Amino acid sequence: MIPIQMVDLQRQYRKIKPEMDAAIQAVIDSAAFVKGAQVEQFARHLESYTGARHVIPVANGTEALQIALMALGLKHGDEVITPTFTFIATAEVVALLGLTPVVVDVDWGTMNMSVDAVRKAITPKTRAIVPVHLFGQCADIEPLLDLAREHNLYIVEDTAQAIGARYTFSDGHTAQAGTMGDIGCTSFFPSKNLGCYGDGGALFTDDDELAQKIRIIANHGMTIRYHHDLIGVNSRLDTIQAAVLDTKLPHLNEYIAARQRAADYYDRAFAGCDRILVPERSQHSTHVFHQYTLRIVGADRDALREALTKAGVPAMIYYPIPLHLQKAYQDPRYKQGDFPVAERLAACVLSLPMHTELDDEQLAFITKQVLNFVNK
């Protein structure tokens, strides 16, 4: 059996090696390592794939979030609502900009932002909501959009883990993750479903004025050379990473299908085991399975992870500490016990290997190791 990895990027690369090598070599031959033609080409192709009117590539997903909030013109002290069960970047950029992060609990099943919790958290100071499409499926965006319209709020989607997922609205129309709010943000970190060979990110918007402002902010606030009309940052996707992403983009649906097949295998293997809760699939969204995250409810999660590691099966805990319990984000408004769902998830989640190259032999071994432990 091929050694099991959490994400197997080497085998994925070998399948597309000739086209990938040619794409990278073309950049080297051109020596246009910054703002080369491939960056704009990739942006146009990603617009076509997602349906977004504008795709603006940037250096990474965290900066995409920061630039989005800067473009919305939020002011010091404005409140931004984000889930407490997520990666730190969502709260990090809010705090860095002098805004006030307001965290809310999540749903036990989908592990995404609770709409009811958001509704209760809105105050006169609230200016934006940042739903995170966690682990590969969309948060329930339609009622969040309704809340945003009702209270005149912005929606900034964090779709770093869910590119390619589709949300179905009550009227039957569908849209891709990242294209439904005012701005969508994504990451192209290597382990993402669409990942480059370094850092990268992008913003999506259908608003022409916002798109122009985002482009200016990402380029030092510069409109024409050495004329700086806005306070900006230096955030750009380099040409080699754009070439890598443009080579991978035509394979993205194939990659999603491979992840979904692996998830289906896991689901079948764990069906009927009451100590394991498999990922709940939203009735509103497809799931592209950036992670396959179990909830271990009748066994010792940490001991299971240790046993898997000894057996050669990597497993990860995303995320062991909710935002409101992080030392850097301690806030007198929040204490342990305030967000019981997130805290319970942090104590029981376990993500199994999930990538495009998992084969049946590996999946059989992984599931056997999990079941042997929880059923002993």
Order of alpha helices (4+ residues) and beta strands (2+ residues): alpha-alpha-alpha-beta-alpha-beta-alpha-beta-alpha-beta-alpha-beta-beta-beta-beta-beta-alpha-beta-beta-alpha-alpha-beta-beta-alpha-alpha-beta-alpha
